Amino acid sequence: MLPESERKGIIDLIRREVIPAIGCTEPIAVALCVARAKETLGEVPERIAVRLSANILKNAMGVGIPGTGMIGLPIAVALGALIGRSAYQLEVLRDVTPEAVEQGRRMIDEKRISIALKEDITEKLYIEAEVEAGGHKALAIIAGGHTDFVYLDRDGEALFDRRAAMGAEESETEVPLTLRRVWEFAMTTPLDEIRFILESRRLNMAAAEHAFTGEYGHCVGRTLRCDRERKVMGDSLFTRILSYTSAACDARMAGEMVPVMSNSGSGNQGIAATLPVAVYARETGASEEQTIRALTLSHLTVVYIKQSLGRLSALCGCVVAATGSSCGITYLMGGDYDRAAAAVKNMIANLTGMICDGAKPSCAMKLMSGVSTAVLSAMMAMDGRCVSSVEGIIEEDVDRCIRNLTTIGRDGMDETDRLVLDIMTHKE
C-alpha cells in the first residue's frame, strides 16, 4: 500500500479531475468564463467579446448546448452572461430557462456578441471573455484547465493575475504517476477512501438510461438495441457495453440537460472511462470492491495519460479514455498488472492517430470504436497476446509506450490540428 501522504495526493488529484459536468466542456467553459466576467462587472453586459484558442473553438462549434435546442458558442456565451453562475463550475448553465434562452436569442440577433480566434498564443486551452456595460469593462481569462481562472480585472485594474506562475503552479501540483503506481493505488487503497468513484457509475449510467428513452444525436446507442442490429451483432455483454457508452454520449452531444461525470475536463472521456467498466462489472456479477477498484484504475489511468498529453490535442480523447477502461476490464477479467500493461500496449498499437475533429454528435461513433477496441485489447491480454516491441511505436516499457502515444498526439499531430480547424472553418 502507498504511504498515506501519497494516497491523499492521488485522491485529491482524482477529485480534481473526475467531476460532474452538464454539456460539452468547451462551450460550457466559455460560458463559465463569461459568467465570471459578468459577476466582476456587476451587471448584465451590453456587449461581450470572446477570444479563444483554436482547440476550444474547434470543440465548441458543432455541439448542442443543454436546455436550449441550439448548437454552438453564441447561445452558450449569451446564457453565461444572463443566468450563468461561476460557483457552479462546469454546471454553470444548470439554471437555464426557456425565458433565458429567448433573451439569449435576442442578444445574438442584436449582434451584441463577438467570437474570435486568439492570435499568438501557445496554450491550447485558452478562453478570454471581455464584457462591458454602463461605461465599465471586465475581463476574465481561463487557461490550462477548463475551470482554471488565471486573470481577472475590472476597468483595467487587475484583481488577480496568475498568468506568469501558471506553468510553475501546474508542475508543483502534478502528482507523478506511472502505470504501476496507478495499479498499486487502485488495488491497495482502503475502499472507504475511494468509494466516491461510484458516483461516476451512477451519473453516467443514468445518462445512458435517459438516452435510451429519446432521439438524441445519431442514436448510436439505441441503434445497437434495435431488432435488425441485434440480428447482426446479437444481444451480448459486448453490445451492451457499446450501447450504454455511445448512448450517454448521444444525449450529451445533443445538448440534453443531463449531468455526466467527466475526466480531465471531458465528459466523453468520463463516459468512456466509466461505462464499459460499470457495465462489465454489473453483467458479470462483480463485487462492490471489484467495481470500485476497476473504476478507480480506469479513471486514474486516464488522468495519468492526460498528464503528458495535455487537456486538448489533435488526438481523440476516446483513445485515452478507452485505454483506461481496457485496464479496468482486464482487472475484472482476473488480470494482474502485467496483463493490464499488455492491454495498454494493444490499445496504443491499434488506436494511435485517431483525430479529434471537434465535439459533435458523431463523437458517439468514436467512443464506440474506442471501447470495442478496449474489450478486444483486454481479451487479447488475458490470452497472453500483446503487441511486441519490434512493432511500430510499442516498446517493452509500458510507460514509454504511453509517452510515445502522447508525444504523437501532443506534438506530432499539431499540423493535423491546424488542418482540421481550417477545413472546419472553411466549409461551403
C-alpha positions in Angstrom: 0.0 0.0 0.0 1.2 3.5 -0.8 2.0 5.8 2.1 -0.9 7.8 3.4 0.5 11.2 2.2 0.9 9.8 -1.4 -2.6 8.3 -1.3 -4.0 11.6 -0.3 -2.2 13.4 -3.1 -3.6 10.9 -5.7 -7.1 11.1 -4.2 -7.0 14.9 -4.3 -5.9 14.6 -8.0 -8.8 12.3 -8.8 -11.3 14.6 -7.1 -10.0 17.5 -9.1 -10.1 15.7 -12.4 -13.2 13.5 -12.1 -16.1 16.0 -11.6 -19.7 16.4 -12.8 -20.4 18.4 -16.0 -23.5 19.4 -17.9 -23.0 19.8 -21.6 -19.8 19.7 -23.7 -17.0 21.1 -21.6 -15.5 23.5 -24.1 -18.6 25.7 -24.7 -19.5 25.3 -21.0 -16.1 26.6 -20.0 -16.6 29.6 -22.3 -20.0 30.2 -20.6 -18.2 29.9 -17.2 -15.6 32.5 -18.2 -18.3 34.9 -19.4 -20.3 34.3 -16.2 -17.2 35.2 -14.1 -16.6 38.3 -16.2 -20.3 39.3 -15.8 -20.1 38.8 -12.0 -16.9 41.0 -11.9 -18.7 43.7 -13.9 -21.6 43.6 -11.5 -24.4 43.7 -14.1 -25.7 42.0 -17.3 -23.3 43.1 -20.1 -24.4 45.1 -23.1 -21.6 43.7 -25.2 -19.5 40.5 -25.0 -16.2 39.8 -26.8 -14.8 36.3 -26.6 -11.4 35.3 -27.8 -10.5 31.6 -27.9 -7.6 29.2 -28.7 -8.1 27.1 -31.9 -8.8 23.9 -29.9 -11.5 25.5 -27.8 -13.1 26.9 -31.0 -12.9 23.5 -32.7 -14.6 21.7 -29.8 -17.4 24.2 -29.4 -18.6 24.7 -32.9 -20.9 21.7 -33.5 -22.2 20.6 -30.2 -25.6 21.1 -28.6 -26.0 23.5 -25.6 -28.1 22.0 -22.8 -31.6 23.3 -22.3 -31.6 25.4 -25.5 -32.2 23.2 -28.5 -29.4 25.2 -30.1 -25.9 24.4 -31.3 -22.6 26.3 -30.9 -21.0 29.1 -29.0 -23.2 32.1 -29.3 -26.0 30.8 -27.1 -23.5 29.5 -24.6 -21.9 32.9 -24.4 -25.3 34.6 -24.0 -26.5 32.3 -21.3 -23.2 32.6 -19.4 -23.9 36.4 -19.3 -27.6 36.0 -18.5 -28.0 33.2 -16.0 -24.5 31.6 -15.5 -23.1 31.3 -12.0 -19.4 30.6 -11.8 -19.8 28.9 -8.5 -21.4 26.0 -10.4 -18.2 25.4 -12.3 -18.9 23.0 -15.3 -22.6 23.0 -14.3 -22.7 26.8 -14.9 -25.8 26.7 -17.1 -27.9 24.4 -14.9 -30.4 27.3 -14.1 -31.3 27.8 -17.8 -35.0 28.5 -18.5 -36.9 29.0 -21.8 -37.2 32.7 -21.0 -33.4 32.9 -20.7 -32.9 31.1 -24.0 -35.3 33.6 -25.7 -33.3 36.5 -24.1 -30.1 34.9 -25.4 -31.6 34.6 -28.9 -32.3 38.4 -28.9 -28.8 39.1 -27.6 -27.4 37.1 -30.6 -29.8 38.7 -33.1 -28.8 42.2 -31.9 -25.2 41.3 -32.6 -24.0 42.0 -29.1 -21.7 39.0 -29.1 -18.4 38.7 -31.0 -16.3 35.5 -31.1 -12.8 35.4 -32.5 -9.6 33.3 -32.6 -7.0 34.5 -30.1 -3.8 35.0 -32.0 -0.2 34.4 -30.9 -0.8 32.1 -28.0 0.7 28.6 -27.4 -1.8 27.5 -24.8 -4.3 25.1 -26.4 -6.9 25.7 -23.8 -7.4 29.5 -23.6 -10.6 31.5 -23.1 -10.8 35.2 -22.8 -14.1 37.0 -22.1 -14.4 40.7 -22.1 -17.8 42.3 -21.1 -19.0 45.9 -20.9 -22.0 47.9 -19.7 -22.6 51.4 -18.4 -19.1 52.6 -19.4 -17.4 49.8 -17.4 -15.5 46.8 -18.5 -14.4 43.4 -17.0 -12.1 40.8 -18.3 -11.7 37.1 -17.3 -9.3 34.6 -18.7 -9.3 30.8 -18.3 -6.1 28.9 -19.3 -4.6 25.4 -18.8 -7.8 23.8 -17.4 -11.5 24.2 -18.1 -12.1 25.9 -14.7 -8.7 27.5 -14.1 -9.0 31.3 -14.0 -5.6 32.9 -14.4 -6.6 36.6 -14.8 -9.4 38.9 -13.8 -9.8 42.7 -14.0 -12.3 45.5 -13.8 -11.8 48.7 -15.8 -8.2 47.8 -16.4 -7.4 47.1 -12.7 -6.2 43.6 -12.1 -8.0 41.8 -9.3 -5.7 38.8 -9.7 -3.1 37.7 -12.2 -1.7 34.2 -12.2 -0.6 34.0 -15.8 3.2 34.2 -15.2 3.1 31.5 -12.5 0.6 29.2 -14.3 3.2 26.7 -15.6 5.1 26.6 -12.3 1.9 26.0 -10.3 0.9 23.1 -12.6 4.2 21.4 -12.2 4.2 21.8 -8.5 0.7 20.3 -8.0 1.0 17.5 -10.6 1.2 14.1 -8.9 3.9 12.0 -10.5 2.4 8.7 -11.8 3.5 5.5 -13.6 1.2 2.8 -14.7 2.5 0.5 -11.9 1.8 3.2 -9.3 -1.7 3.7 -10.7 -2.3 -0.1 -10.4 -0.9 -0.2 -6.9 -3.1 2.7 -5.8 -6.2 1.2 -7.3 -5.6 -2.3 -5.8 -4.4 -1.4 -2.3 -6.1 1.8 -1.2 -8.7 1.3 1.5 -12.1 1.1 -0.1 -13.6 3.9 2.0 -11.0 6.3 0.6 -12.1 5.7 -3.0 -15.7 4.7 -2.7 -16.6 8.2 -4.1 -15.7 6.9 -7.5 -19.1 5.0 -7.6 -20.7 8.4 -8.3 -19.2 8.2 -11.8 -21.2 5.0 -12.3 -24.4 6.5 -11.0 -24.3 9.6 -13.1 -23.1 8.0 -16.4 -25.4 5.0 -16.1 -28.3 7.4 -15.6 -27.3 9.4 -18.6 -27.2 6.3 -20.8 -30.6 5.1 -19.5 -32.1 8.5 -20.2 -30.7 8.4 -23.8 -32.4 5.1 -24.5 -35.8 6.9 -24.0 -35.4 9.5 -26.7 -33.9 10.5 -30.1 -30.6 12.1 -29.4 -27.8 12.8 -31.9 -27.3 9.9 -34.2 -28.9 7.4 -31.8 -25.8 5.2 -31.9 -26.7 3.6 -28.5 -30.3 3.0 -29.5 -29.3 1.6 -32.9 -27.4 -1.2 -31.2 -30.6 -2.2 -29.4 -32.8 -2.5 -32.4 -34.0 -5.8 -33.8 -32.1 -5.5 -37.1 -28.8 -4.8 -35.4 -29.3 -7.5 -32.8 -29.7 -10.0 -35.6 -26.3 -8.9 -36.8 -24.4 -8.4 -33.5 -26.6 -10.2 -31.0 -27.6 -9.1 -27.5 -24.4 -9.7 -25.6 -22.2 -8.2 -22.9 -20.1 -6.7 -25.6 -23.0 -5.0 -27.4 -24.4 -3.7 -24.1 -21.1 -2.1 -23.3 -21.1 -0.4 -26.7 -24.8 0.7 -26.5 -24.5 2.2 -23.0 -21.3 4.1 -23.7 -22.4 5.5 -27.0 -25.9 6.3 -25.7 -24.6 8.5 -22.9 -22.5 10.4 -25.5 -25.5 10.7 -27.8 -27.5 12.6 -25.2 -24.6 14.7 -24.1 -23.5 15.8 -27.5 -27.1 16.6 -28.5 -27.3 19.1 -25.6 -29.6 17.2 -23.3 -29.7 18.6 -19.8 -28.2 15.6 -18.1 -25.1 15.6 -15.9 -22.2 13.2 -16.6 -19.0 12.5 -14.6 -16.2 14.0 -16.6 -12.5 13.1 -16.6 -9.7 15.6 -17.2 -12.1 18.2 -18.5 -14.0 15.9 -20.9 -17.4 14.4 -20.3 -16.9 12.0 -23.2 -13.7 10.8 -21.6 -15.5 10.3 -18.3 -18.2 8.3 -20.1 -15.7 6.1 -21.9 -13.7 5.6 -18.7 -16.8 4.6 -16.7 -19.5 2.8 -18.6 -17.5 -0.1 -20.2 -16.2 -1.0 -16.8 -19.5 -0.4 -15.0 -21.5 -2.5 -17.5 -18.9 -5.3 -17.5 -18.9 -5.3 -13.7 -22.7 -5.4 -13.5 -23.2 -8.1 -16.1 -20.5 -10.4 -14.6 -21.7 -10.0 -11.0 -18.5 -8.2 -9.8 -18.5 -7.3 -6.1 -18.6 -3.7 -4.9 -14.9 -3.8 -4.1 -14.0 -5.1 -7.6 -16.2 -2.4 -9.2 -14.7 0.4 -7.1 -11.1 -0.8 -7.8 -11.8 -1.2 -11.5 -13.4 2.2 -11.9 -10.5 3.8 -9.9 -8.0 2.0 -12.1 -9.7 3.2 -15.3 -10.2 6.8 -14.3 -6.7 7.2 -12.8 -5.1 5.6 -15.9 -6.8 8.3 -18.0 -5.6 11.1 -15.6 -2.1 9.7 -15.9 -2.0 9.6 -19.7 -3.5 13.1 -19.9 -0.7 14.5 -17.7 1.7 14.2 -20.6 -0.9 14.6 -23.5 -2.5 17.8 -22.2 -6.1 18.8 -21.9 -6.7 19.4 -25.6 -4.9 17.9 -28.6 -5.4 16.6 -32.1 -5.7 13.1 -30.7 -9.3 12.0 -29.9 -9.9 11.6 -26.2 -11.6 8.3 -26.7 -8.2 6.7 -27.3 -7.0 7.7 -23.8 -10.4 7.0 -22.1 -10.8 3.6 -23.7 -7.3 2.7 -22.6 -8.3 3.3 -19.1 -11.4 1.2 -19.4 -9.4 -1.6 -21.0 -7.3 -1.7 -17.9 -10.4 -1.8 -15.7 -12.0 -4.6 -17.7 -8.7 -6.6 -17.7 -8.7 -6.4 -13.9 -12.4 -7.5 -13.8 -11.4 -10.5 -16.0 -9.0 -11.5 -13.4 -5.9 -10.0 -14.9 -2.8 -8.8 -13.0 -0.6 -5.7 -13.6 1.3 -7.4 -16.5 -2.0 -8.2 -18.2 -3.2 -4.6 -17.8 0.1 -3.3 -19.2 -0.4 -5.6 -22.2 -3.9 -4.2 -22.7 -2.4 -0.7 -22.8 0.1 -1.7 -25.4 -2.5 -3.3 -27.5 -4.6 -0.1 -27.3 -1.7 2.1 -28.3 -0.8 -0.2 -31.2 -4.4 0.0 -32.5 -5.9 3.4 -32.0 -2.9 5.9 -32.0 -3.6 8.6 -34.6 -7.4 8.9 -34.4 -8.1 12.5 -34.9 -10.2 14.9 -32.9 -12.3 17.0 -35.3 -14.3 18.8 -32.6 -17.1 17.9 -30.2 -20.3 16.8 -32.0 -22.9 14.1 -32.2 -20.7 11.7 -34.2 -18.3 11.5 -31.2 -20.6 8.7 -30.1 -19.3 6.6 -33.0 -15.7 7.3 -32.0 -16.5 6.2 -28.4 -18.0 3.0 -29.7 -14.8 2.4 -31.8 -12.6 3.1 -28.7 -14.5 0.9 -26.3 -14.8 -2.0 -28.7 -11.0 -1.9 -29.0 -10.8 -1.7 -25.2 -12.7 -5.0 -24.9 -10.6 -6.7 -27.6 -7.3 -5.4 -26.1 -8.3 -6.8 -22.7 -9.3 -10.2 -24.1 -6.0 -10.5 -26.0 -4.1 -9.5 -22.9 -5.8 -12.2 -20.9 -4.9 -14.8 -23.6 -1.2 -13.7 -23.3 -1.4 -11.8 -26.6 0.5 -8.5 -26.6 1.9 -6.3 -29.4 5.7 -6.7 -29.3 8.4 -4.1 -29.0 9.6 -4.8 -32.6 6.3 -3.4 -33.9 5.7 0.2 -34.6 5.8 2.6 -31.6 5.5 -0.1 -29.0 8.4 -0.6 -26.5 9.0 -3.1 -23.7 8.4 -0.4 -21.0 4.7 0.4 -21.0 5.3 4.0 -19.6 7.5 4.7 -22.6 4.7 3.4 -24.9 2.4 5.9 -23.2 4.9 8.7 -23.8 5.1 7.7 -27.5 1.4 7.9 -27.7 1.2 11.3 -26.0 4.2 12.7 -27.9 2.5 11.9 -31.2 -0.8 13.3 -30.0 0.7 16.5 -28.4 3.5 17.4 -30.8 3.4 15.2 -33.9 -0.2 16.0 -34.8 0.0 19.8 -34.4 -0.2 20.3 -38.2 -3.1 17.9 -38.3 -4.9 20.0 -35.7 -4.4 23.2 -37.8 -5.6 21.5 -41.0 -8.7 20.1 -39.3 -9.6 23.5 -38.0 -9.0 25.1 -41.4 -11.3 22.5 -43.0 -14.0 23.0 -40.3 -14.0 26.8 -40.7 -14.0 26.9 -44.5 -16.8 24.6 -45.4 -19.2 25.7 -48.1 
